[in-house]
Amino acid sequence: MPKPTEENVLPLQILSAFVQKPELFVSYADKLSATFFGDGPFAGIYDAMLHYNKHVGLFDAEMLRSRLNDMQQPEQLVWLETMQTEPVLLLNIHNLIADLRENHARLLLLNLGNLLVKESFGKTYLPKDLHQLVTNKLVAIGETVVKGELINLQSLLKLAVAQQSLVEQNQITWFDDELQDMLTGIFAGELIVVGARPGIGKTSFIHTQLIHTAVQQKQPVGYINFEENERSLAAKLMHTAKGNTYKNNTDCFNVEQLKNIPVYLATQMPTNDIKQVKFMVNMLTAKYDTKLVVIDCFHNISYRAKYNNRDYEMGKVLLELKQLAKQLQIAIIVTSQLSRMAEKRGSLGRPMLSDLKDTGHLEEVPDKILLLYRDAYYGITMDEDGYDTAGVTEVIIAKNKEGKTGKVFLYYDEQTLKYTNEKIDKKEFIFPDHRLDELV
């Protein structure tokens, strides 16, 4: 194994920590700079880490090895082997990075001093130009010293403009115009919750959105479902896409029929642990460039560390999904069950945020929360105005960081398992002629 020089010991320790514990890279990436590693022996390894962090959201030693092979950097492969076994002080990683940043700043100051001495006695620069050059370099060094702690305003504005342009090009819309008007769209980095009692139709709601995104907008979508097999899900999605009557029989259905629709299913995972779910979301995003991932149902996800408090455990799951959405710059929609309190109220009360099951965090973490309600579900066949309630669904926008809250009425077709944005036909009520005499 190669021996690092004195100036390379610190970078070696830091990158070894990232190789052995890749999740640390996500936490400290914003405090690092490619200039810290320069053209040194580890530049290729750091570049590979940046590549996977940007495009996949995670990496391991095998992925780094593959990248270095593709880049034809055999000397970097030798260092990678060293990093896999190098003893590291993981608890001291913050201080190691601070030392690396300070050492780099000192090197920049030394180089600037040498430049100033050399050019002060030369004729390349006029004094005012040399002063400006030194000032610019000092500003650059200052930004290096506080990297990760201070943001350059000009760079931030440029990034904001670029991100806004990207949003306008790739924004996902809701399948219903009124929903779109109130919710303003589905944005990268968002976590959205769709809640309802069992049997209301929350799975059909997300299927309608999946098909709209994949077929109408031609955006690839990932779909993680813990309860149904791939064949059953594919059949339902195809019926939703075509508007055909759904029959609970998939014998004549060919999963290949779904291949032209960019919805990518993940139904068979070793466990429902949050770590496995995050890995699958990463893989869907990396392989298919998905902009939206839907998870049905959120309550089936378990947390790796078990807690006596289910509320706290589900809160940890939610926070990790929210962080993942921001990290990958995708939108994540999860379905959630509602507690029986909503059911007990029946027609006397619509579902509310406090009805979200198992966790108060469901009220705090998501960017948007939609609650579904149908009178017909509770046996109420006519509303207070005398109109038929069959299929009529209230979408209650209970939380919306990007716009308005309120209600949107949609029609749910139980035959096609699809929500439509057609206006609900409410016929004018006419009092029967034979009853008019009773009013005299």
ChimeraX attribute file (.defattr): number of C-alpha atoms within 10 A of each C-alpha:
attribute: neighborCount
match mode: 1-to-1
recipient: residues
	/A:1	7
	/A:2	8
	/A:3	9
	/A:4	13
	/A:5	9
	/A:6	7
	/A:7	11
	/A:8	15
	/A:9	11
	/A:10	17
	/A:11	22
	/A:12	21
	/A:13	20
	/A:14	21
	/A:15	23
	/A:16	24
	/A:17	24
	/A:18	24
	/A:19	25
	/A:20	18
	/A:21	15
	/A:22	18
	/A:23	16
	/A:24	14
	/A:25	22
	/A:26	16
	/A:27	9
	/A:28	14
	/A:29	13
	/A:30	11
	/A:31	17
	/A:32	18
	/A:33	14
	/A:34	11
	/A:35	12
	/A:36	19
	/A:37	20
	/A:38	13
	/A:39	10
	/A:40	12
	/A:41	16
	/A:42	19
	/A:43	16
	/A:44	23
	/A:45	22
	/A:46	20
	/A:47	16
	/A:48	19
	/A:49	25
	/A:50	19
	/A:51	16
	/A:52	17
	/A:53	19
	/A:54	15
	/A:55	14
	/A:56	20
	/A:57	24
	/A:58	22
	/A:59	20
	/A:60	15
	/A:61	18
	/A:62	11
	/A:63	14
	/A:64	23
	/A:65	20
	/A:66	13
	/A:67	20
	/A:68	20
	/A:69	13
	/A:70	9
	/A:71	12
	/A:72	12
	/A:73	14
	/A:74	12
	/A:75	13
	/A:76	20
	/A:77	20
	/A:78	13
	/A:79	19
	/A:80	24
	/A:81	15
	/A:82	16
	/A:83	21
	/A:84	17
	/A:85	12
	/A:86	16
	/A:87	12
	/A:88	18
	/A:89	12
	/A:90	16
	/A:91	9
	/A:92	10
	/A:93	18
	/A:94	12
	/A:95	10
	/A:96	17
	/A:97	19
	/A:98	16
	/A:99	14
	/A:100	20
	/A:101	21
	/A:102	16
	/A:103	16
	/A:104	19
	/A:105	21
	/A:106	14
	/A:107	13
	/A:108	17
	/A:109	15
	/A:110	12
	/A:111	12
	/A:112	17
	/A:113	13
	/A:114	12
	/A:115	13
	/A:116	16
	/A:117	11
	/A:118	12
	/A:119	15
	/A:120	14
	/A:121	9
	/A:122	10
	/A:123	9
	/A:124	11
	/A:125	13
	/A:126	12
	/A:127	12
	/A:128	9
	/A:129	11
	/A:130	16
	/A:131	12
	/A:132	12
	/A:133	14
	/A:134	16
	/A:135	12
	/A:136	12
	/A:137	14
	/A:138	16
	/A:139	11
	/A:140	13
	/A:141	19
	/A:142	13
	/A:143	16
	/A:144	22
	/A:145	20
	/A:146	15
	/A:147	17
	/A:148	14
	/A:149	10
	/A:150	11
	/A:151	11
	/A:152	9
	/A:153	9
	/A:154	9
	/A:155	9
	/A:156	11
	/A:157	11
	/A:158	11
	/A:159	12
	/A:160	12
	/A:161	11
	/A:162	11
	/A:163	13
	/A:164	13
	/A:165	12
	/A:166	12
	/A:167	14
	/A:168	10
	/A:169	9
	/A:170	15
	/A:171	18
	/A:172	24
	/A:173	20
	/A:174	20
	/A:175	22
	/A:176	18
	/A:177	14
	/A:178	15
	/A:179	21
	/A:180	14
	/A:181	13
	/A:182	18
	/A:183	20
	/A:184	18
	/A:185	16
	/A:186	24
	/A:187	23
	/A:188	22
	/A:189	21
	/A:190	24
	/A:191	27
	/A:192	24
	/A:193	25
	/A:194	26
	/A:195	30
	/A:196	26
	/A:197	23
	/A:198	12
	/A:199	9
	/A:200	20
	/A:201	23
	/A:202	23
	/A:203	22
	/A:204	21
	/A:205	20
	/A:206	22
	/A:207	23
	/A:208	21
	/A:209	20
	/A:210	27
	/A:211	24
	/A:212	20
	/A:213	22
	/A:214	22
	/A:215	16
	/A:216	11
	/A:217	14
	/A:218	14
	/A:219	22
	/A:220	21
	/A:221	24
	/A:222	26
	/A:223	25
	/A:224	23
	/A:225	21
	/A:226	19
	/A:227	12
	/A:228	13
	/A:229	13
	/A:230	14
	/A:231	17
	/A:232	15
	/A:233	19
	/A:234	23
	/A:235	23
	/A:236	22
	/A:237	24
	/A:238	20
	/A:239	18
	/A:240	24
	/A:241	21
	/A:242	12
	/A:243	14
	/A:244	14
	/A:245	14
	/A:246	18
	/A:247	11
	/A:248	8
	/A:249	9
	/A:250	15
	/A:251	9
	/A:252	7
	/A:253	14
	/A:254	11
	/A:255	15
	/A:256	10
	/A:257	11
	/A:258	16
	/A:259	10
	/A:260	9
	/A:261	18
	/A:262	19
	/A:263	25
	/A:264	19
	/A:265	19
	/A:266	18
	/A:267	16
	/A:268	14
	/A:269	13
	/A:270	8
	/A:271	12
	/A:272	16
	/A:273	17
	/A:274	19
	/A:275	16
	/A:276	16
	/A:277	20
	/A:278	17
	/A:279	15
	/A:280	17
	/A:281	29
	/A:282	20
	/A:283	17
	/A:284	24
	/A:285	23
	/A:286	17
	/A:287	11
	/A:288	15
	/A:289	17
	/A:290	25
	/A:291	25
	/A:292	29
	/A:293	24
	/A:294	25
	/A:295	24
	/A:296	21
	/A:297	20
	/A:298	21
	/A:299	18
	/A:300	16
	/A:301	21
	/A:302	20
	/A:303	17
	/A:304	13
	/A:305	8
	/A:306	10
	/A:307	11
	/A:308	7
	/A:309	11
	/A:310	14
	/A:311	15
	/A:312	16
	/A:313	20
	/A:314	24
	/A:315	20
	/A:316	18
	/A:317	20
	/A:318	23
	/A:319	17
	/A:320	15
	/A:321	25
	/A:322	20
	/A:323	14
	/A:324	21
	/A:325	25
	/A:326	16
	/A:327	16
	/A:328	22
	/A:329	19
	/A:330	21
	/A:331	24
	/A:332	27
	/A:333	25
	/A:334	22
	/A:335	23
	/A:336	27
	/A:337	20
	/A:338	23
	/A:339	18
	/A:340	12
	/A:341	15
	/A:342	20
	/A:343	19
	/A:344	11
	/A:345	12
	/A:346	17
	/A:347	17
	/A:348	8
	/A:349	12
	/A:350	17
	/A:351	23
	/A:352	19
	/A:353	18
	/A:354	15
	/A:355	23
	/A:356	26
	/A:357	20
	/A:358	20
	/A:359	20
	/A:360	16
	/A:361	18
	/A:362	23
	/A:363	18
	/A:364	15
	/A:365	18
	/A:366	22
	/A:367	18
	/A:368	23
	/A:369	29
	/A:370	25
	/A:371	27
	/A:372	24
	/A:373	26
	/A:374	25
	/A:375	21
	/A:376	18
	/A:377	20
	/A:378	14
	/A:379	12
	/A:380	15
	/A:381	13
	/A:382	13
	/A:383	12
	/A:384	7
	/A:385	9
	/A:386	12
	/A:387	14
	/A:388	17
	/A:389	19
	/A:390	18
	/A:391	18
	/A:392	19
	/A:393	22
	/A:394	19
	/A:395	22
	/A:396	21
	/A:397	23
	/A:398	17
	/A:399	22
	/A:400	18
	/A:401	12
	/A:402	14
	/A:403	13
	/A:404	15
	/A:405	17
	/A:406	14
	/A:407	18
	/A:408	17
	/A:409	21
	/A:410	20
	/A:411	20
	/A:412	21
	/A:413	18
	/A:414	14
	/A:415	13
	/A:416	20
	/A:417	23
	/A:418	29
	/A:419	24
	/A:420	16
	/A:421	16
	/A:422	11
	/A:423	9
	/A:424	13
	/A:425	9
	/A:426	11
	/A:427	9
	/A:428	9
	/A:429	9
	/A:430	6
	/A:431	8
	/A:432	7
	/A:433	8
	/A:434	7
	/A:435	9
	/A:436	9
	/A:437	7
	/A:438	7
	/A:439	5
	/A:440	5
